Structure formats: structure tokens, C-alpha cells
Amino acid sequence: MPSPKSKVALVQLGRDVRAARLRRRMAAADLAVRAGVSLSTIGRLEKGDPGVGVGTLANVLVALGLIKNLGALVDIRSDELGLALSAQQIPKRAVRTHRSKSRALKPTAPGGDPEGEAF
């Protein structure tokens, strides 16, 4: 049994599918043939029936030329909660200080040998 929130979302999805079909001046029977499903399945989808499979939805979106929109349903790039939780789980690395290429010079003995030895 769907939650109240998902039921509202499915009803809106059904309305949107119906609106897209009507904008294309396509009969429900024609959409059913193009999507490879029954007319009653189109009716169920347009009413927001939670029993209509996601594969059926994908076939309907292909028939309507809207398949690219299916991937946007769960676009992880705009998942604010998921991104925030992910950022909290990333371990913080210790900040390393890099030694300067010009290390502190040891005092040199006459002749230029830092250890004070001459060859």
C-alpha cells in the first residue's frame, strides 16, 4: 500500500503523462500500441495506479519522446540531503605541510662543505 505522499506523486505523474499525450494529440489507444501495453494499463498509469511497473512507464515515456526525463527522477547531482550526508562521511585528511624546496641551509664551513669537511 503506497504512502499518502507517494500516492499524491503518482497521481500527479499520471496527470502529467496524460497531459503530454494530449499535447501530442495522441489517443490513449495509440499510446498503448506504441508503448506495447494495453489500453487499460495506460488508463491505470494516467490515474496514478501504483501497480503500474516502472518498465511500463519507461515504454510510455519512449513513445511520448520523454525518456530522458526518467533519469531526472533521481538525479544524484541535485540530491541535497544525500550530498550533505555524503560530505559528513568523508574522512577528513590531516593537513600536511610540505617542506619547502629551499630547506633551511646549514651553516657552511670554509670551502662550501656543510659538514665542515674538506676533500
Sine and cosine of phi, psi and omega as CSV:
sin_phi,cos_phi,sin_psi,cos_psi,sin_omega,cos_omega
0.00,0.00,0.80,-0.60,-0.06,-1.00
-0.96,0.30,0.46,-0.89,0.07,-1.00
-0.95,0.31,0.34,-0.94,0.03,-1.00
-0.84,0.54,-0.61,0.79,0.00,-1.00
-0.92,0.39,-0.67,0.75,-0.02,-1.00
-0.94,0.33,-0.54,0.84,0.03,-1.00
-0.90,0.44,-0.70,0.72,0.04,-1.00
-0.87,0.49,-0.68,0.73,-0.01,-1.00
-0.91,0.41,-0.64,0.77,0.00,-1.00
-0.93,0.36,-0.61,0.80,0.06,-1.00
-0.90,0.44,-0.67,0.74,0.03,-1.00
-0.91,0.42,-0.64,0.77,0.06,-1.00
-0.86,0.51,-0.70,0.71,0.04,-1.00
-0.87,0.49,-0.67,0.74,0.04,-1.00
-0.89,0.46,-0.65,0.76,-0.01,-1.00
-0.92,0.39,-0.64,0.77,0.04,-1.00
-0.89,0.46,-0.70,0.72,0.01,-1.00
-0.88,0.47,-0.71,0.70,0.00,-1.00
-0.88,0.48,-0.66,0.75,0.02,-1.00
-0.90,0.44,-0.64,0.76,0.02,-1.00
-0.90,0.43,-0.69,0.72,-0.02,-1.00
-0.93,0.37,-0.60,0.80,0.06,-1.00
-0.87,0.50,-0.52,0.86,0.02,-1.00
-1.00,0.05,0.07,1.00,-0.01,-1.00
0.79,0.61,0.73,0.68,-0.04,-1.00
-0.93,-0.37,0.75,-0.66,0.07,-1.00
-0.95,0.30,0.47,-0.88,0.02,-1.00
-0.85,0.52,-0.60,0.80,0.01,-1.00
-0.90,0.44,-0.64,0.77,0.03,-1.00
-0.92,0.40,-0.66,0.75,0.03,-1.00
-0.89,0.46,-0.65,0.76,0.01,-1.00
-0.87,0.49,-0.71,0.70,0.01,-1.00
-0.89,0.45,-0.73,0.68,-0.02,-1.00
-0.90,0.44,-0.56,0.83,-0.02,-1.00
-1.00,0.05,-0.18,0.98,0.00,-1.00
0.96,0.28,0.53,0.85,0.01,-1.00
-0.78,-0.63,0.11,-0.99,0.01,-1.00
-0.99,0.15,0.34,-0.94,0.05,-1.00
-0.87,0.48,-0.63,0.78,0.00,-1.00
-0.91,0.41,-0.52,0.85,0.05,-1.00
-0.92,0.39,-0.63,0.77,0.07,-1.00
-0.88,0.48,-0.70,0.71,0.03,-1.00
-0.86,0.50,-0.68,0.73,0.03,-1.00
-0.90,0.43,-0.68,0.74,0.01,-1.00
-0.88,0.47,-0.71,0.70,-0.03,-1.00
-0.93,0.36,-0.31,0.95,0.07,-1.00
-1.00,-0.05,-0.11,0.99,0.03,-1.00
1.00,0.06,0.43,0.90,0.02,-1.00
-0.89,0.45,0.84,-0.54,-0.02,-1.00
-0.95,0.32,-0.16,0.99,0.00,-1.00
-0.99,0.11,-0.13,0.99,0.03,-1.00
-0.97,0.24,0.79,-0.61,-0.08,-1.00
-0.95,0.30,0.39,-0.92,0.01,-1.00
-0.92,0.39,-0.49,0.87,0.06,-1.00
-0.91,0.42,-0.62,0.78,0.06,-1.00
-0.90,0.43,-0.69,0.72,0.06,-1.00
-0.85,0.52,-0.69,0.72,0.01,-1.00
-0.88,0.48,-0.69,0.73,0.02,-1.00
-0.90,0.44,-0.62,0.79,0.03,-1.00
-0.92,0.39,-0.66,0.75,0.01,-1.00
-0.91,0.41,-0.58,0.81,0.09,-1.00
-0.89,0.46,-0.73,0.69,-0.02,-1.00
-0.89,0.45,-0.49,0.87,0.02,-1.00
-1.00,0.00,-0.10,1.00,-0.04,-1.00
0.97,0.23,0.43,0.90,-0.06,-1.00
-0.87,-0.49,0.31,0.95,-0.10,-0.99
-0.87,0.50,-0.50,0.87,0.00,-1.00
-0.87,0.48,-0.42,0.91,-0.01,-1.00
-0.95,0.30,-0.36,0.93,-0.01,-1.00
-0.89,0.45,-0.65,0.76,0.01,-1.00
-0.91,0.41,-0.38,0.92,-0.01,-1.00
-0.98,0.19,-0.17,0.99,-0.02,-1.00
-0.88,0.48,-0.63,0.78,-0.01,-1.00
-0.77,-0.63,0.89,0.46,0.00,-1.00
-0.98,0.22,0.95,-0.31,-0.09,-1.00
-0.92,0.39,-0.31,0.95,0.03,-1.00
-0.95,0.32,-0.33,0.94,0.02,-1.00
-0.90,-0.43,0.36,0.93,0.03,-1.00
-1.00,0.02,1.00,0.06,-0.11,-0.99
-0.87,0.49,-0.70,0.71,0.00,-1.00
-0.90,0.43,-0.73,0.69,0.01,-1.00
-0.88,0.48,-0.65,0.76,0.02,-1.00
-0.91,0.42,-0.64,0.77,0.02,-1.00
-0.91,0.41,-0.70,0.72,0.02,-1.00
-0.91,0.42,-0.63,0.78,0.02,-1.00
-0.90,0.43,-0.64,0.77,-0.01,-1.00
-0.91,0.42,-0.53,0.85,0.01,-1.00
-0.95,0.31,-0.46,0.89,-0.07,-1.00
-1.00,0.04,-0.23,0.97,-0.01,-1.00
-0.96,0.29,0.85,-0.52,-0.01,-1.00
-0.91,0.42,0.64,-0.77,0.03,-1.00
-0.99,0.14,0.78,-0.62,0.03,-1.00
-1.00,0.07,0.56,-0.83,0.05,-1.00
-0.92,0.38,0.63,-0.78,0.01,-1.00
-0.98,0.21,0.84,-0.55,0.03,-1.00
-0.99,-0.15,0.68,-0.74,0.12,-0.99
-0.99,-0.11,0.79,-0.62,-0.02,-1.00
-1.00,0.07,0.68,-0.73,0.05,-1.00
-0.93,0.38,0.68,-0.73,0.02,-1.00
-0.92,0.38,0.58,-0.82,0.05,-1.00
-0.90,0.44,-0.46,0.89,0.03,-1.00
-0.99,-0.15,0.97,0.25,-0.01,-1.00
-0.85,0.52,0.40,-0.92,0.02,-1.00
-0.84,0.54,0.78,-0.62,-0.05,-1.00
-0.99,0.15,0.73,-0.68,0.10,-0.99
-0.97,0.24,0.53,-0.85,0.06,-1.00
-0.88,0.48,0.64,-0.77,-0.05,-1.00
-0.96,-0.27,0.56,-0.83,0.06,-1.00
-0.99,0.11,0.26,-0.97,0.07,-1.00
-0.82,0.58,0.69,-0.72,-0.05,-1.00
0.98,-0.21,-0.11,0.99,0.11,-0.99
1.00,0.06,0.02,1.00,-0.01,-1.00
-1.00,0.07,0.84,-0.54,-0.04,-1.00
-0.90,0.44,-0.42,0.91,-0.02,-1.00
-1.00,0.02,-0.06,1.00,0.04,-1.00
0.99,0.15,0.23,0.97,0.00,-1.00
-0.97,-0.23,0.65,-0.76,0.06,-1.00
-0.95,-0.31,0.53,-0.85,-0.02,-1.00
-1.00,0.05,0.00,0.00,0.00,0.00
